[in-house]
Amino acid sequence: MAVLAMLQDADVLPPEDTPEANRIIKSVIQFQSVFMKSSDPAVQAFLSQGLEAKTGTGADEAASRFRSAGWTSDVLEALCKQWVATAIDQRERLAPGFRQFNVSLADFDSLVGLVAKARTAFEQRGQNLYQVFAQRRREMPGGTQ
């Protein structure tokens, strides 16, 4: 999965086969499912708000592309920015939708933190998250972006 490969490239993942690494792998997979498949209104509103803030009028297209092809760097970045911009009491509304997929608010906060660390690591190397993600996505079976 391109998200995990990107995080690995940034050197922000714990060693493989550790409980922490396994939790992160689960989070990446489950949060993709949460945002792709959940019918929870708070989850869908969070996704929509994040994509609207990131892409403006292209939010519906970005959401549709995400639902058919999985994580994109734009969706990942939009959700991370939306999380940071969302008050803690508002985040609580996401908990029921997350629980349906066996993940928690703390799991998402951890994932957002890893993405932020990755962004910083790439910037220090003169790279950016979008380029690294795109390269890793192209390397995946059937990958394009």
N, CA, C and O atoms as CSV, one atom per row, in Angstrom:
chain,resi,resn,atom,element,x,y,z
A,1,MET,N,N,0.845,-1.175,0.000
A,1,MET,CA,C,0.000,0.000,0.000
A,1,MET,C,C,0.893,1.242,0.000
A,1,MET,O,O,1.863,1.332,0.752
A,2,ALA,N,N,0.542,2.183,-0.854
A,2,ALA,CA,C,1.375,3.363,-1.071
A,2,ALA,C,C,1.552,4.214,0.184
A,2,ALA,O,O,2.621,4.790,0.386
A,3,VAL,N,N,0.524,4.305,1.030
A,3,VAL,CA,C,0.645,5.105,2.253
A,3,VAL,C,C,1.734,4.525,3.141
A,3,VAL,O,O,2.588,5.256,3.642
A,4,LEU,N,N,1.707,3.220,3.333
A,4,LEU,CA,C,2.720,2.591,4.182
A,4,LEU,C,C,4.112,2.718,3.582
A,4,LEU,O,O,5.079,2.966,4.302
A,5,ALA,N,N,4.220,2.550,2.272
A,5,ALA,CA,C,5.520,2.700,1.614
A,5,ALA,C,C,6.040,4.122,1.761
A,5,ALA,O,O,7.232,4.326,1.992
A,6,MET,N,N,5.164,5.098,1.630
A,6,MET,CA,C,5.550,6.495,1.796
A,6,MET,C,C,6.037,6.755,3.220
A,6,MET,O,O,7.058,7.413,3.420
A,7,LEU,N,N,5.307,6.238,4.207
A,7,LEU,CA,C,5.723,6.413,5.598
A,7,LEU,C,C,7.058,5.716,5.853
A,7,LEU,O,O,7.889,6.214,6.613
A,8,GLN,N,N,7.257,4.577,5.224
A,8,GLN,CA,C,8.535,3.871,5.342
A,8,GLN,C,C,9.657,4.703,4.730
A,8,GLN,O,O,10.737,4.810,5.311
A,9,ASP,N,N,9.409,5.291,3.563
A,9,ASP,CA,C,10.409,6.143,2.914
A,9,ASP,C,C,10.794,7.326,3.793
A,9,ASP,O,O,11.938,7.781,3.768
A,10,ALA,N,N,9.845,7.815,4.563
A,10,ALA,CA,C,10.110,8.948,5.457
A,10,ALA,C,C,10.828,8.508,6.726
A,10,ALA,O,O,11.274,9.339,7.518
A,11,ASP,N,N,10.936,7.195,6.912
A,11,ASP,CA,C,11.587,6.620,8.084
A,11,ASP,C,C,10.872,6.991,9.386
A,11,ASP,O,O,11.505,7.300,10.396
A,12,VAL,N,N,9.522,6.952,9.335
A,12,VAL,CA,C,8.741,7.277,10.526
A,12,VAL,C,C,8.001,6.064,11.091
A,12,VAL,O,O,7.308,6.172,12.103
A,13,LEU,N,N,8.147,4.916,10.441
A,13,LEU,CA,C,7.480,3.704,10.934
A,13,LEU,C,C,8.364,2.984,11.942
A,13,LEU,O,O,9.589,2.996,11.823
A,14,PRO,N,N,7.744,2.359,12.929
A,14,PRO,CA,C,8.521,1.525,13.855
A,14,PRO,C,C,8.989,0.259,13.135
A,14,PRO,O,O,8.525,-0.034,12.033
A,15,PRO,N,N,9.891,-0.480,13.742
A,15,PRO,CA,C,10.382,-1.708,13.112
A,15,PRO,C,C,9.238,-2.664,12.768
A,15,PRO,O,O,8.250,-2.766,13.496
A,16,GLU,N,N,9.398,-3.361,11.641
A,16,GLU,CA,C,8.391,-4.333,11.210
A,16,GLU,C,C,8.181,-5.397,12.271
A,16,GLU,O,O,9.067,-5.681,13.077
A,17,ASP,N,N,6.994,-5.977,12.252
A,17,ASP,CA,C,6.615,-7.079,13.138
A,17,ASP,C,C,6.595,-6.705,14.619
A,17,ASP,O,O,6.670,-7.580,15.482
A,18,THR,N,N,6.494,-5.412,14.915
A,18,THR,CA,C,6.289,-4.994,16.299
A,18,THR,C,C,4.808,-4.685,16.477
A,18,THR,O,O,4.115,-4.414,15.496
A,19,PRO,N,N,4.317,-4.721,17.698
A,19,PRO,CA,C,2.900,-4.392,17.908
A,19,PRO,C,C,2.544,-2.992,17.380
A,19,PRO,O,O,1.462,-2.797,16.827
A,20,GLU,N,N,3.436,-2.038,17.547
A,20,GLU,CA,C,3.185,-0.683,17.062
A,20,GLU,C,C,3.078,-0.664,15.538
A,20,GLU,O,O,2.182,-0.022,14.989
A,21,ALA,N,N,3.972,-1.355,14.858
A,21,ALA,CA,C,3.931,-1.415,13.388
A,21,ALA,C,C,2.635,-2.080,12.928
A,21,ALA,O,O,1.998,-1.618,11.981
A,22,ASN,N,N,2.254,-3.146,13.587
A,22,ASN,CA,C,1.013,-3.829,13.225
A,22,ASN,C,C,-0.206,-2.935,13.428
A,22,ASN,O,O,-1.144,-2.968,12.631
A,23,ARG,N,N,-0.192,-2.136,14.494
A,23,ARG,CA,C,-1.297,-1.212,14.746
A,23,ARG,C,C,-1.389,-0.156,13.648
A,23,ARG,O,O,-2.488,0.200,13.221
A,24,ILE,N,N,-0.245,0.348,13.190
A,24,ILE,CA,C,-0.233,1.358,12.132
A,24,ILE,C,C,-0.745,0.767,10.821
A,24,ILE,O,O,-1.532,1.400,10.117
A,25,ILE,N,N,-0.304,-0.427,10.499
A,25,ILE,CA,C,-0.780,-1.105,9.281
A,25,ILE,C,C,-2.296,-1.251,9.333
A,25,ILE,O,O,-2.993,-0.948,8.364
A,26,LYS,N,N,-2.798,-1.718,10.471
A,26,LYS,CA,C,-4.248,-1.870,10.646
A,26,LYS,C,C,-4.941,-0.523,10.478
A,26,LYS,O,O,-5.979,-0.441,9.821
A,27,SER,N,N,-4.381,0.532,11.065
A,27,SER,CA,C,-4.997,1.859,10.989
A,27,SER,C,C,-5.098,2.353,9.554
A,27,SER,O,O,-6.142,2.855,9.137
A,28,VAL,N,N,-4.019,2.211,8.803
A,28,VAL,CA,C,-4.032,2.678,7.415
A,28,VAL,C,C,-5.107,1.947,6.618
A,28,VAL,O,O,-5.855,2.565,5.860
A,29,ILE,N,N,-5.179,0.652,6.789
A,29,ILE,CA,C,-6.158,-0.146,6.056
A,29,ILE,C,C,-7.582,0.172,6.523
A,29,ILE,O,O,-8.478,0.386,5.707
A,30,GLN,N,N,-7.777,0.199,7.838
A,30,GLN,CA,C,-9.121,0.414,8.366
A,30,GLN,C,C,-9.633,1.828,8.102
A,30,GLN,O,O,-10.817,2.012,7.819
A,31,PHE,N,N,-8.753,2.829,8.191
A,31,PHE,CA,C,-9.241,4.187,7.938
A,31,PHE,C,C,-9.577,4.400,6.467
A,31,PHE,O,O,-10.448,5.208,6.143
A,32,GLN,N,N,-8.909,3.698,5.592
A,32,GLN,CA,C,-9.331,3.760,4.198
A,32,GLN,C,C,-10.760,3.225,4.100
A,32,GLN,O,O,-11.603,3.825,3.434
A,33,SER,N,N,-11.030,2.113,4.756
A,33,SER,CA,C,-12.384,1.546,4.753
A,33,SER,C,C,-13.386,2.478,5.416
A,33,SER,O,O,-14.500,2.649,4.920
A,34,VAL,N,N,-12.997,3.079,6.533
A,34,VAL,CA,C,-13.897,4.002,7.226
A,34,VAL,C,C,-14.377,5.080,6.267
A,34,VAL,O,O,-15.579,5.303,6.121
A,35,PHE,N,N,-13.427,5.749,5.613
A,35,PHE,CA,C,-13.790,6.892,4.789
A,35,PHE,C,C,-14.384,6.491,3.437
A,35,PHE,O,O,-15.090,7.280,2.809
A,36,MET,N,N,-14.100,5.275,2.994
A,36,MET,CA,C,-14.689,4.800,1.741
A,36,MET,C,C,-16.103,4.263,1.930
A,36,MET,O,O,-16.970,4.487,1.086
A,37,LYS,N,N,-16.338,3.554,3.033
A,37,LYS,CA,C,-17.544,2.750,3.158
A,37,LYS,C,C,-18.520,3.169,4.253
A,37,LYS,O,O,-19.688,2.783,4.213
A,38,SER,N,N,-18.068,3.944,5.218
A,38,SER,CA,C,-18.944,4.260,6.341
A,38,SER,C,C,-20.146,5.076,5.887
A,38,SER,O,O,-20.034,5.986,5.065
A,39,SER,N,N,-21.297,4.726,6.445
A,39,SER,CA,C,-22.501,5.517,6.182
A,39,SER,C,C,-22.764,6.476,7.336
A,39,SER,O,O,-23.783,7.168,7.346
A,40,ASP,N,N,-21.867,6.523,8.296
A,40,ASP,CA,C,-22.015,7.414,9.436
A,40,ASP,C,C,-21.989,8.868,8.950
A,40,ASP,O,O,-21.034,9.273,8.286
A,41,PRO,N,N,-23.012,9.652,9.268
A,41,PRO,CA,C,-23.083,11.029,8.770
A,41,PRO,C,C,-21.903,11.898,9.210
A,41,PRO,O,O,-21.431,12.731,8.436
A,42,ALA,N,N,-21.425,11.714,10.435
A,42,ALA,CA,C,-20.298,12.528,10.919
A,42,ALA,C,C,-19.029,12.207,10.139
A,42,ALA,O,O,-18.257,13.107,9.810
A,43,VAL,N,N,-18.812,10.936,9.842
A,43,VAL,CA,C,-17.635,10.526,9.076
A,43,VAL,C,C,-17.698,11.088,7.664
A,43,VAL,O,O,-16.712,11.626,7.161
A,44,GLN,N,N,-18.844,10.965,7.032
A,44,GLN,CA,C,-18.979,11.474,5.672
A,44,GLN,C,C,-18.875,12.998,5.625
A,44,GLN,O,O,-18.313,13.548,4.678
A,45,ALA,N,N,-19.410,13.683,6.636
A,45,ALA,CA,C,-19.292,15.143,6.703
A,45,ALA,C,C,-17.833,15.549,6.883
A,45,ALA,O,O,-17.380,16.519,6.274
A,46,PHE,N,N,-17.099,14.820,7.709
A,46,PHE,CA,C,-15.683,15.100,7.935
A,46,PHE,C,C,-14.899,14.958,6.633
A,46,PHE,O,O,-14.088,15.821,6.297
A,47,LEU,N,N,-15.138,13.873,5.902
A,47,LEU,CA,C,-14.483,13.662,4.615
A,47,LEU,C,C,-14.833,14.789,3.647
A,47,LEU,O,O,-13.947,15.355,3.006
A,48,SER,N,N,-16.099,15.113,3.540
A,48,SER,CA,C,-16.541,16.167,2.621
A,48,SER,C,C,-15.929,17.515,2.977
A,48,SER,O,O,-15.464,18.239,2.096
A,49,GLN,N,N,-15.926,17.853,4.255
A,49,GLN,CA,C,-15.361,19.130,4.689
A,49,GLN,C,C,-13.867,19.198,4.387
A,49,GLN,O,O,-13.368,20.227,3.933
A,50,GLY,N,N,-13.169,18.119,4.637
A,50,GLY,CA,C,-11.739,18.091,4.352
A,50,GLY,C,C,-11.446,18.247,2.876
A,50,GLY,O,O,-10.554,19.000,2.487
A,51,LEU,N,N,-12.199,17.533,2.053
A,51,LEU,CA,C,-11.982,17.617,0.603
A,51,LEU,C,C,-12.393,18.972,0.047
A,51,LEU,O,O,-11.738,19.493,-0.855
A,52,GLU,N,N,-13.466,19.547,0.573
A,52,GLU,CA,C,-13.874,20.880,0.125
A,52,GLU,C,C,-12.817,21.918,0.465
A,52,GLU,O,O,-12.523,22.795,-0.348
A,53,ALA,N,N,-12.247,21.827,1.652
A,53,ALA,CA,C,-11.202,22.770,2.049
A,53,ALA,C,C,-9.960,22.608,1.174
A,53,ALA,O,O,-9.270,23.585,0.883
A,54,LYS,N,N,-9.682,21.385,0.761
A,54,LYS,CA,C,-8.484,21.096,-0.036
A,54,LYS,C,C,-8.685,21.394,-1.514
A,54,LYS,O,O,-7.828,22.004,-2.152
A,55,THR,N,N,-9.826,20.959,-2.060
A,55,THR,CA,C,-10.001,21.022,-3.511
A,55,THR,C,C,-11.073,21.998,-3.966
A,55,THR,O,O,-11.190,22.276,-5.159
A,56,GLY,N,N,-11.850,22.515,-3.038
A,56,GLY,CA,C,-12.927,23.415,-3.434
A,56,GLY,C,C,-13.989,22.694,-4.228
A,56,GLY,O,O,-14.606,21.747,-3.739
A,57,THR,N,N,-14.205,23.139,-5.454
A,57,THR,CA,C,-15.276,22.574,-6.268
A,57,THR,C,C,-14.997,21.147,-6.740
A,57,THR,O,O,-15.901,20.481,-7.245
A,58,GLY,N,N,-13.775,20.671,-6.587
A,58,GLY,CA,C,-13.445,19.314,-7.015
A,58,GLY,C,C,-13.631,18.265,-5.947
A,58,GLY,O,O,-13.175,17.133,-6.111
A,59,ALA,N,N,-14.295,18.613,-4.846
A,59,ALA,CA,C,-14.434,17.687,-3.717
A,59,ALA,C,C,-15.197,16.424,-4.084
A,59,ALA,O,O,-14.793,15.328,-3.695
A,60,ASP,N,N,-16.282,16.555,-4.820
A,60,ASP,CA,C,-17.072,15.371,-5.186
A,60,ASP,C,C,-16.261,14.431,-6.069
A,60,ASP,O,O,-16.305,13.212,-5.899
A,61,GLU,N,N,-15.528,15.000,-7.006
A,61,GLU,CA,C,-14.682,14.178,-7.888
A,61,GLU,C,C,-13.580,13.484,-7.099
A,61,GLU,O,O,-13.291,12.310,-7.331
A,62,ALA,N,N,-12.962,14.210,-6.163
A,62,ALA,CA,C,-11.899,13.623,-5.338
A,62,ALA,C,C,-12.454,12.489,-4.478
A,62,ALA,O,O,-11.810,11.451,-4.330
A,63,ALA,N,N,-13.638,12.682,-3.916
A,63,ALA,CA,C,-14.267,11.635,-3.100
A,63,ALA,C,C,-14.606,10.415,-3.945
A,63,ALA,O,O,-14.403,9.282,-3.510
A,64,SER,N,N,-15.110,10.634,-5.124
A,64,SER,CA,C,-15.445,9.531,-6.019
A,64,SER,C,C,-14.193,8.744,-6.422
A,64,SER,O,O,-14.204,7.513,-6.429
A,65,ARG,N,N,-13.134,9.452,-6.752
A,65,ARG,CA,C,-11.863,8.808,-7.126
A,65,ARG,C,C,-11.316,7.993,-5.953
A,65,ARG,O,O,-10.826,6.877,-6.132
A,66,PHE,N,N,-11.407,8.568,-4.749
A,66,PHE,CA,C,-10.954,7.872,-3.548
A,66,PHE,C,C,-11.762,6.597,-3.331
A,66,PHE,O,O,-11.194,5.546,-3.035
A,67,ARG,N,N,-13.068,6.681,-3.473
A,67,ARG,CA,C,-13.919,5.512,-3.233
A,67,ARG,C,C,-13.680,4.393,-4.236
A,67,ARG,O,O,-13.905,3.222,-3.931
A,68,SER,N,N,-13.232,4.746,-5.414
A,68,SER,CA,C,-12.984,3.708,-6.413
A,68,SER,C,C,-11.534,3.208,-6.412
A,68,SER,O,O,-11.285,2.052,-6.754
A,69,ALA,N,N,-10.587,4.051,-6.038
A,69,ALA,CA,C,-9.176,3.661,-6.157
A,69,ALA,C,C,-8.403,3.643,-4.842
A,69,ALA,O,O,-7.252,3.209,-4.814
A,70,GLY,N,N,-9.011,4.103,-3.760
A,70,GLY,CA,C,-8.309,4.100,-2.478
A,70,GLY,C,C,-7.548,5.385,-2.214
A,70,GLY,O,O,-7.733,6.401,-2.885
A,71,TRP,N,N,-6.691,5.303,-1.217
A,71,TRP,CA,C,-5.949,6.483,-0.771
A,71,TRP,C,C,-5.284,7.231,-1.927
A,71,TRP,O,O,-4.715,6.632,-2.839
A,72,THR,N,N,-5.375,8.534,-1.857
A,72,THR,CA,C,-4.553,9.412,-2.677
A,72,THR,C,C,-3.859,10.356,-1.709
A,72,THR,O,O,-4.307,10.520,-0.574
A,73,SER,N,N,-2.789,10.967,-2.136
A,73,SER,CA,C,-2.108,11.904,-1.248
A,73,SER,C,C,-3.002,13.101,-0.954
A,73,SER,O,O,-2.944,13.654,0.144
A,74,ASP,N,N,-3.820,13.507,-1.903
A,74,ASP,CA,C,-4.728,14.634,-1.670
A,74,ASP,C,C,-5.752,14.309,-0.585
A,74,ASP,O,O,-6.010,15.136,0.290
A,75,VAL,N,N,-6.330,13.128,-0.635
A,75,VAL,CA,C,-7.315,12.741,0.376
A,75,VAL,C,C,-6.641,12.617,1.740
A,75,VAL,O,O,-7.171,13.097,2.742
A,76,LEU,N,N,-5.497,11.986,1.779
A,76,LEU,CA,C,-4.775,11.821,3.035
A,76,LEU,C,C,-4.448,13.184,3.644
A,76,LEU,O,O,-4.673,13.408,4.833
A,77,GLU,N,N,-3.929,14.076,2.839
A,77,GLU,CA,C,-3.582,15.416,3.314
A,77,GLU,C,C,-4.830,16.192,3.736
A,77,GLU,O,O,-4.811,16.890,4.750
A,78,ALA,N,N,-5.904,16.076,2.973
A,78,ALA,CA,C,-7.149,16.774,3.316
A,78,ALA,C,C,-7.691,16.303,4.662
A,78,ALA,O,O,-8.124,17.118,5.477
A,79,LEU,N,N,-7.669,15.000,4.895
A,79,LEU,CA,C,-8.166,14.467,6.164
A,79,LEU,C,C,-7.274,14.881,7.330
A,79,LEU,O,O,-7.768,15.180,8.417
A,80,CYS,N,N,-5.973,14.898,7.107
A,80,CYS,CA,C,-5.051,15.314,8.168
A,80,CYS,C,C,-5.266,16.781,8.526
A,80,CYS,O,O,-5.301,17.131,9.705
A,81,LYS,N,N,-5.410,17.633,7.528
A,81,LYS,CA,C,-5.645,19.054,7.789
A,81,LYS,C,C,-7.001,19.271,8.463
A,81,LYS,O,O,-7.133,20.115,9.349
A,82,GLN,N,N,-7.992,18.512,8.042
A,82,GLN,CA,C,-9.313,18.639,8.650
A,82,GLN,C,C,-9.262,18.210,10.109
A,82,GLN,O,O,-9.907,18.827,10.957
A,83,TRP,N,N,-8.516,17.178,10.409
A,83,TRP,CA,C,-8.379,16.693,11.788
A,83,TRP,C,C,-7.774,17.777,12.667
A,83,TRP,O,O,-8.275,18.044,13.760
A,84,VAL,N,N,-6.705,18.399,12.198
A,84,VAL,CA,C,-6.030,19.451,12.970
A,84,VAL,C,C,-6.972,20.645,13.173
A,84,VAL,O,O,-6.946,21.287,14.224
A,85,ALA,N,N,-7.789,20.936,12.179
A,85,ALA,CA,C,-8.688,22.087,12.246
A,85,ALA,C,C,-9.959,21.818,13.063
A,85,ALA,O,O,-10.711,22.746,13.363
A,86,THR,N,N,-10.193,20.571,13.415
A,86,THR,CA,C,-11.418,20.191,14.112
A,86,THR,C,C,-11.193,20.207,15.620
A,86,THR,O,O,-10.242,19.613,16.128
A,87,ALA,N,N,-12.080,20.895,16.320
A,87,ALA,CA,C,-11.998,20.964,17.779
A,87,ALA,C,C,-12.158,19.565,18.380
A,87,ALA,O,O,-12.826,18.700,17.813
A,88,ILE,N,N,-11.544,19.373,19.511
A,88,ILE,CA,C,-11.563,18.054,20.161
A,88,ILE,C,C,-12.987,17.580,20.422
A,88,ILE,O,O,-13.292,16.408,20.203
A,89,ASP,N,N,-13.853,18.458,20.879
A,89,ASP,CA,C,-15.228,18.019,21.142
A,89,ASP,C,C,-15.958,17.641,19.854
A,89,ASP,O,O,-16.854,16.797,19.876
A,90,GLN,N,N,-15.584,18.254,18.738
A,90,GLN,CA,C,-16.178,17.899,17.453
A,90,GLN,C,C,-15.634,16.561,16.943
A,90,GLN,O,O,-16.342,15.814,16.267
A,91,ARG,N,N,-14.387,16.267,17.267
A,91,ARG,CA,C,-13.796,14.978,16.872
A,91,ARG,C,C,-14.566,13.812,17.485
A,91,ARG,O,O,-14.681,12.744,16.883
A,92,GLU,N,N,-15.085,14.029,18.674
A,92,GLU,CA,C,-15.821,12.980,19.381
A,92,GLU,C,C,-16.985,12.437,18.557
A,92,GLU,O,O,-17.375,11.281,18.716
A,93,ARG,N,N,-17.533,13.259,17.688
A,93,ARG,CA,C,-18.658,12.822,16.852
A,93,ARG,C,C,-18.253,11.721,15.878
A,93,ARG,O,O,-19.103,10.983,15.378
A,94,LEU,N,N,-16.949,11.614,15.609
A,94,LEU,CA,C,-16.456,10.598,14.683
A,94,LEU,C,C,-16.304,9.227,15.339
A,94,LEU,O,O,-16.243,8.209,14.649
A,95,ALA,N,N,-16.245,9.202,16.654
A,95,ALA,CA,C,-15.953,7.960,17.381
A,95,ALA,C,C,-16.895,6.807,17.026
A,95,ALA,O,O,-16.410,5.703,16.777
A,96,PRO,N,N,-18.207,7.006,16.990
A,96,PRO,CA,C,-19.075,5.865,16.650
A,96,PRO,C,C,-18.791,5.295,15.256
A,96,PRO,O,O,-18.775,4.078,15.073
A,97,GLY,N,N,-18.570,6.159,14.291
A,97,GLY,CA,C,-18.268,5.690,12.942
A,97,GLY,C,C,-16.938,4.966,12.862
A,97,GLY,O,O,-16.798,3.989,12.126
A,98,PHE,N,N,-15.968,5.443,13.616
A,98,PHE,CA,C,-14.661,4.781,13.652
A,98,PHE,C,C,-14.786,3.409,14.314
A,98,PHE,O,O,-14.227,2.424,13.832
A,99,ARG,N,N,-15.532,3.357,15.430
A,99,ARG,CA,C,-15.669,2.084,16.162
A,99,ARG,C,C,-16.262,0.984,15.300
A,99,ARG,O,O,-15.938,-0.188,15.492
A,100,GLN,N,N,-17.128,1.337,14.348
A,100,GLN,CA,C,-17.721,0.330,13.468
A,100,GLN,C,C,-16.642,-0.400,12.665
A,100,GLN,O,O,-16.877,-1.503,12.171
A,101,PHE,N,N,-15.464,0.210,12.533
A,101,PHE,CA,C,-14.358,-0.382,11.777
A,101,PHE,C,C,-13.190,-0.753,12.696
A,101,PHE,O,O,-12.067,-0.967,12.240
A,102,ASN,N,N,-13.476,-0.825,13.990
A,102,ASN,CA,C,-12.496,-1.258,14.998
A,102,ASN,C,C,-11.263,-0.365,15.085
A,102,ASN,O,O,-10.152,-0.853,15.290
A,103,VAL,N,N,-11.462,0.942,14.928
A,103,VAL,CA,C,-10.402,1.923,15.136
A,103,VAL,C,C,-10.960,3.038,16.014
A,103,VAL,O,O,-12.170,3.158,16.203
A,104,SER,N,N,-10.051,3.848,16.544
A,104,SER,CA,C,-10.447,4.870,17.507
A,104,SER,C,C,-9.951,6.251,17.092
A,104,SER,O,O,-9.186,6.403,16.139
A,105,LEU,N,N,-10.406,7.238,17.830
A,105,LEU,CA,C,-9.917,8.601,17.627
A,105,LEU,C,C,-8.409,8.659,17.845
A,105,LEU,O,O,-7.696,9.345,17.112
A,106,ALA,N,N,-7.928,7.943,18.849
A,106,ALA,CA,C,-6.485,7.918,19.124
A,106,ALA,C,C,-5.715,7.293,17.959
A,106,ALA,O,O,-4.614,7.738,17.634
A,107,ASP,N,N,-6.286,6.273,17.334
A,107,ASP,CA,C,-5.642,5.656,16.167
A,107,ASP,C,C,-5.518,6.663,15.025
A,107,ASP,O,O,-4.481,6.735,14.366
A,108,PHE,N,N,-6.579,7.441,14.795
A,108,PHE,CA,C,-6.519,8.417,13.708
A,108,PHE,C,C,-5.540,9.541,14.052
A,108,PHE,O,O,-4.799,10.012,13.190
A,109,ASP,N,N,-5.544,9.959,15.298
A,109,ASP,CA,C,-4.601,10.995,15.741
A,109,ASP,C,C,-3.165,10.528,15.524
A,109,ASP,O,O,-2.311,11.309,15.108
A,110,SER,N,N,-2.906,9.276,15.802
A,110,SER,CA,C,-1.573,8.700,15.587
A,110,SER,C,C,-1.208,8.699,14.105
A,110,SER,O,O,-0.086,9.054,13.743
A,111,LEU,N,N,-2.146,8.303,13.249
A,111,LEU,CA,C,-1.903,8.300,11.808
A,111,LEU,C,C,-1.633,9.715,11.304
A,111,LEU,O,O,-0.714,9.925,10.513
A,112,VAL,N,N,-2.416,10.676,11.750
A,112,VAL,CA,C,-2.212,12.076,11.357
A,112,VAL,C,C,-0.819,12.541,11.802
A,112,VAL,O,O,-0.136,13.256,11.068
A,113,GLY,N,N,-0.406,12.137,12.995
A,113,GLY,CA,C,0.928,12.494,13.480
A,113,GLY,C,C,2.038,11.909,12.623
A,113,GLY,O,O,3.043,12.571,12.363
A,114,LEU,N,N,1.859,10.675,12.188
A,114,LEU,CA,C,2.854,10.053,11.312
A,114,LEU,C,C,2.954,10.764,9.965
A,114,LEU,O,O,4.048,10.956,9.433
A,115,VAL,N,N,1.813,11.149,9.427
A,115,VAL,CA,C,1.818,11.869,8.155
A,115,VAL,C,C,2.530,13.218,8.321
A,115,VAL,O,O,3.284,13.635,7.442
A,116,ALA,N,N,2.291,13.888,9.433
A,116,ALA,CA,C,2.972,15.169,9.694
A,116,ALA,C,C,4.482,14.968,9.801
A,116,ALA,O,O,5.254,15.759,9.259
A,117,LYS,N,N,4.902,13.922,10.493
A,117,LYS,CA,C,6.338,13.621,10.601
A,117,LYS,C,C,6.924,13.301,9.234
A,117,LYS,O,O,8.034,13.726,8.914
A,118,ALA,N,N,6.183,12.557,8.435
A,118,ALA,CA,C,6.650,12.211,7.089
A,118,ALA,C,C,6.803,13.471,6.243
A,118,ALA,O,O,7.803,13.640,5.544
A,119,ARG,N,N,5.817,14.345,6.309
A,119,ARG,CA,C,5.872,15.599,5.543
A,119,ARG,C,C,7.134,16.384,5.907
A,119,ARG,O,O,7.844,16.874,5.029
A,120,THR,N,N,7.403,16.496,7.196
A,120,THR,CA,C,8.587,17.220,7.667
A,120,THR,C,C,9.866,16.548,7.194
A,120,THR,O,O,10.792,17.219,6.738
A,121,ALA,N,N,9.920,15.232,7.301
A,121,ALA,CA,C,11.116,14.490,6.867
A,121,ALA,C,C,11.371,14.699,5.381
A,121,ALA,O,O,12.513,14.909,4.973
A,122,PHE,N,N,10.337,14.645,4.582
A,122,PHE,CA,C,10.507,14.849,3.144
A,122,PHE,C,C,10.954,16.278,2.833
A,122,PHE,O,O,11.832,16.486,1.996
A,123,GLU,N,N,10.356,17.253,3.501
A,123,GLU,CA,C,10.730,18.646,3.268
A,123,GLU,C,C,12.195,18.882,3.604
A,123,GLU,O,O,12.873,19.641,2.912
A,124,GLN,N,N,12.688,18.242,4.656
A,124,GLN,CA,C,14.093,18.388,5.039
A,124,GLN,C,C,15.030,17.801,3.991
A,124,GLN,O,O,16.204,18.164,3.925
A,125,ARG,N,N,14.506,16.889,3.171
A,125,ARG,CA,C,15.297,16.273,2.101
A,125,ARG,C,C,15.052,16.919,0.742
A,125,ARG,O,O,15.583,16.466,-0.272
A,126,GLY,N,N,14.251,17.973,0.725
A,126,GLY,CA,C,13.940,18.625,-0.545
A,126,GLY,C,C,12.910,17.875,-1.368
A,126,GLY,O,O,12.822,18.069,-2.580
A,127,GLN,N,N,12.129,17.020,-0.722
A,127,GLN,CA,C,11.071,16.265,-1.393
A,127,GLN,C,C,9.732,16.739,-0.857
A,127,GLN,O,O,9.671,17.568,0.051
A,128,ASN,N,N,8.669,16.208,-1.423
A,128,ASN,CA,C,7.373,16.464,-0.798
A,128,ASN,C,C,6.541,15.192,-0.785
A,128,ASN,O,O,6.762,14.256,-1.554
A,129,LEU,N,N,5.591,15.202,0.110
A,129,LEU,CA,C,4.738,14.044,0.342
A,129,LEU,C,C,4.027,13.602,-0.927
A,129,LEU,O,O,3.901,12.404,-1.178
A,130,TYR,N,N,3.559,14.553,-1.732
A,130,TYR,CA,C,2.799,14.229,-2.935
A,130,TYR,C,C,3.653,13.478,-3.957
A,130,TYR,O,O,3.199,12.504,-4.559
A,131,GLN,N,N,4.883,13.934,-4.146
A,131,GLN,CA,C,5.767,13.287,-5.117
A,131,GLN,C,C,6.127,11.872,-4.675
A,131,GLN,O,O,6.088,10.936,-5.474
A,132,VAL,N,N,6.473,11.722,-3.411
A,132,VAL,CA,C,6.856,10.406,-2.900
A,132,VAL,C,C,5.664,9.456,-2.969
A,132,VAL,O,O,5.804,8.308,-3.392
A,133,PHE,N,N,4.500,9.932,-2.556
A,133,PHE,CA,C,3.304,9.094,-2.619
A,133,PHE,C,C,3.024,8.676,-4.065
A,133,PHE,O,O,2.766,7.504,-4.339
A,134,ALA,N,N,3.076,9.639,-4.985
A,134,ALA,CA,C,2.792,9.343,-6.394
A,134,ALA,C,C,3.753,8.286,-6.937
A,134,ALA,O,O,3.338,7.376,-7.654
A,135,GLN,N,N,5.022,8.406,-6.597
A,135,GLN,CA,C,6.011,7.432,-7.053
A,135,GLN,C,C,5.700,6.048,-6.487
A,135,GLN,O,O,5.731,5.053,-7.211
A,136,ARG,N,N,5.406,5.995,-5.214
A,136,ARG,CA,C,5.101,4.707,-4.586
A,136,ARG,C,C,3.811,4.116,-5.147
A,136,ARG,O,O,3.710,2.900,-5.310
A,137,ARG,N,N,2.835,4.951,-5.442
A,137,ARG,CA,C,1.566,4.469,-5.992
A,137,ARG,C,C,1.779,3.863,-7.382
A,137,ARG,O,O,1.183,2.841,-7.722
A,138,ARG,N,N,2.633,4.506,-8.174
A,138,ARG,CA,C,2.928,3.972,-9.511
A,138,ARG,C,C,3.616,2.611,-9.431
A,138,ARG,O,O,3.465,1.783,-10.329
A,139,GLU,N,N,4.359,2.383,-8.373
A,139,GLU,CA,C,5.086,1.118,-8.202
A,139,GLU,C,C,4.188,-0.024,-7.746
A,139,GLU,O,O,4.567,-1.191,-7.849
A,140,MET,N,N,2.999,0.303,-7.244
A,140,MET,CA,C,2.081,-0.730,-6.753
A,140,MET,C,C,1.423,-1.445,-7.929
A,140,MET,O,O,1.247,-0.848,-8.991
A,141,PRO,N,N,1.061,-2.706,-7.756
A,141,PRO,CA,C,0.332,-3.413,-8.812
A,141,PRO,C,C,-0.936,-2.657,-9.199
A,141,PRO,O,O,-1.774,-2.354,-8.349
A,142,GLY,N,N,-1.067,-2.361,-10.475
A,142,GLY,CA,C,-2.227,-1.632,-10.966
A,142,GLY,C,C,-2.206,-0.149,-10.631
A,142,GLY,O,O,-3.177,0.562,-10.891
A,143,GLY,N,N,-1.100,0.321,-10.054
A,143,GLY,CA,C,-1.015,1.720,-9.621
A,143,GLY,C,C,-0.881,2.678,-10.775
A,143,GLY,O,O,-0.304,2.370,-11.818
A,144,THR,N,N,-1.437,3.858,-10.549
A,144,THR,CA,C,-1.342,4.915,-11.561
A,144,THR,C,C,-0.869,6.215,-10.949
A,144,THR,O,O,0.051,6.839,-11.477
A,145,GLN,N,N,-1.475,6.644,-9.846
A,145,GLN,CA,C,-1.124,7.952,-9.299
A,145,GLN,C,C,-0.195,7.736,-8.159
A,145,GLN,O,O,0.244,8.699,-7.530
